[in-house]
Amino acid sequence: MTQATYHDLKDASVFITGGGSGIGAALTEGFLRQGARVAFVGRSDYSEFAQRMEQQTGQTPLFLQCDVTDTPSLQAAMDQATEAHGPFKAVINNAANDMRMAADAVTEAQWHEMIDINLKQYFFACQKAAALMSEGGSIINFSSISYIMGGAGMSPYVTSNAGITGMTRALAREWGPKGLRVNAIAPGWVLTENQMAKWATPESLADFLDLQCLKRHLTPEDIVGTALFLASDASAMMTSQVLVVDAGVVVTG
């Protein structure tokens, strides 16, 4: 997929959570192809993916393995990335878990686990980013249209994404005076390998496509352009916004 070139992203320091698979992998590749210095974290070992990206893009990403729900480890990884690549121009919070579960069966342990991965780690990554981005920059939080639609069978995930939206707006207001922009992207149903393996059926795919104005299923690459735009100076006066990329399922404004 052809992307616009944002010249200010060349040599820019970019940090991505969950950057080794799904949407995150597409983001890592997209920023590398802009010439950015990308560091990404993931719970699994994505060393082979990092090597493949170096071969395909000519840019070497820095992979730091950590559990993003472990706040000290996450924030230490952000320090390492800054030491390697310089102050962040953009921090992208993408890691998430959209596990399905009936609301009346959610245990307290499951609730805490889902909030930790889908909301808590976003806040503390933002907090650390604000401390490290003394000259301003762009924080991009990944939300989901599930909170707008009120997705059934995934209430902890939907709750977290509503929280991400509120948090994004609160932090944008608080940190705007220091030149820090905070925005969110709310994708529709993006057909990653994980989604295809776990949740997609011929019936669910057909039903969701009926909801879309544009009759093509979303891929991870469809989300990259919006993230590049929000990270770049092209969006210099945009903050506190949630940009929906869902082929026209929901309506905002």
N, C-alpha and C positions, 0 to 999 in steps of 0.2 A: 504494500500500500504506500503510495506517495505521500510524504509529509512536507509541510512548509519548512523552510529553514529559518531558524531563529539565531542570528549571528551572536547574540549576547549569551547564548547557552554554550558556545564553544569554550572549553576549559573551565566551565562553571562547575562548582562542587555541588553534587546532587546526592541526596540520601533517600533510599527507598526501603520501606519495610515490606516483607513478603515478595522481594524482587526476583525470586528464582523460579516462579511458576505462575501460570494463569495470566491474569491482567498484569501482575507485577513483573513477570518476565518480559512481556511486551513493552512495558514502561522502561525497564532496564535497557532493552535493545534500542528503543526509540531515542532515549537520551544519549546513549553511546553514539548513535549515528549522527547526532547533533554535535559531536565532539566534546561532550561533557565528561567530567571526571565523576564516575558513578560509584558509589558504595551502596551495597544492599545487604540486608540481613534476612535470615530465614532459619527456621528450626531444623530442617533437614540439611543434608550436605549437598550444596549446589556448586561444588567445585568444578564438576564437569561442565555444567552450564556456563560458568564464568569463563572457562577455557574456550568453549565453543563461541561465546560472544567475542572473545579476543580474536579468534580466527576469522569470524564473519564480519566484524566491524572495524578491526584494526585498533580498537580501543580496549584497554584492559580494565574490567570492573574489579572493585575490591569487594570480595565476599567475606562477611563476618558472620559466623554461625552463632546464633543465640536464640533464646526463647523470649519473644517480645513481651510476654506477660511477667517476666522477671525484670522489674524496673531497673535495678542497678546494672544488670547485664546489658539491657537495651541502651541505657544512657552511657555506659562505658563504650559500647560500640559506636555511638555517635561521636564520642570524644576521639576514638581511634580514626574514624573517617575524617574528622576535621584535621587531625594531625597529618594524615596522609595527603589530603586533597585541598586543605585550606578551608576558610569559612564557608558555610553553606549558602548557596544562592536559593536552593529549594530543598524542602523536606517533604516527602510524600508518604503519608500513612495509608497503606493499602492492605496490610495483613488482616485477615478476617476469617471467621468460621460461620457459615450459614446453615448449621445443622438444623434439621427439622425435628420438632418435638411438639406433641399436643400440650396445650397450656395446662390442662388439668393433671398432667403427669410430670411436670417439671419439678425436679427436686431442688432443694436449696443449694446443694453442691453444684448441680448443673447450671443453675442461675449464676452463681459466682463465677464459674468457669467461662460461661458465655459473655458475661459482662467484662471479665478480665481481658479476653482476647478481642472483643469487639468495641470496647469503649475505654476501659481504664488505660490500656497501653497507648491509645491515641492521645489522651490528655497528657501523660507523662512524656511522650515523645515531643509533643508540642511545647511543653514546659522547658524541656532541655533545648529544643531548637531555639526558643526565644532567648535563652541564656547565651547560646553560641552565635546567634545571628545579630551581632551588635550593630551592624550597618544596614539592617533591614533584610528583606528577602521575602520568599513566598512559601507558606505552608499550605499543602493541599491534602485535605482529608477525604478519604473515600467513604461515601455513604451509600445509599441504595434507594431505588424508588419503592422498595418494599414498605417503607414507613409511610409513604404517601398513599399507597394502595391499601395499606393495612393487611399485609400478607398473613394468611391463616397458617397455623401449624409451625410457626417460627417466631413466637412472641418475644423471646429474649433477644433474638437478632434484630427484629423490627424495632424493639425498644431501644437497643443500642444505636441504631442508625438515626432514630429521632433525636437521641442524645447527642450524636455527632453533629447534627445540624445546629442544635442549640449551642453547643460548645463552640463550634466554628464562629458563630455570630458574636458570642460573648468575647472570645479571644480577639477577634478582629477589632472590636470596639476598644478593648483594653490595650492592645499592643499597636494599634494604628499610629499613635503619636510617635512611636519609635521607628516608624517606616516599615513595619512588618505587616504583610498582607496574609490573611487567612481565608481560604475559600474551600469549597467542597465540590466533589463530582459525585453525582448520583446516577450510576449506570442502570440500565434495564437488565434483562436477562442475557448475560454474556456467556456464550457457550464455550467455556473452557473445557479442558480434558476432564477436570474434576466434576463439572456440572453434567457432562455427557455420561460419565461413569455412574454418578450417584442419583441424579434426579430427572434426567431427560427421558421421556418416553415419546413415541410417535404422537400420542394423544395430547400430551402436555405441550409439546413443541407446536403442534397445529393450533391448539387453543391460544397459546401466547402470541403466535404470529398473527392471529385474527385481531388481537388488541393493538398491534402496531400499525401506524400509518404507512411506514415503509416496510415492504414485504420481503425483508431479508433478515435472517437472524444475526444478532450482533456477535462479533468476534473480539478477542482482546485488542487487536490492532485498531479497532474502531474507537477505542478510548484514548489512545495515545495522543492524538492531535490536541484534544482538550487539555490534557495535562501539560503538554509542551507550551501551549498558549498561556496557561495560568502561571507557569514557572518563569516565563520570559517577561521582558520589559514591555512587550506588546500589550500586556494587561496591567500596566503599571498603576492604573487608578481603579482597579477592580479589587474589592475586598468584601467580606461578609456575604458572599454569594454562594448559591448552590446551583451548579450547572447540570442539568439533566441530559443524559445521552442514552436514549432508550427507543429511538426510531418512532417516537410519537405516541407512547402509551399513556403518559400522564400529561397534564397541562399545568404549567406554572405561570405566575405573573398576575 
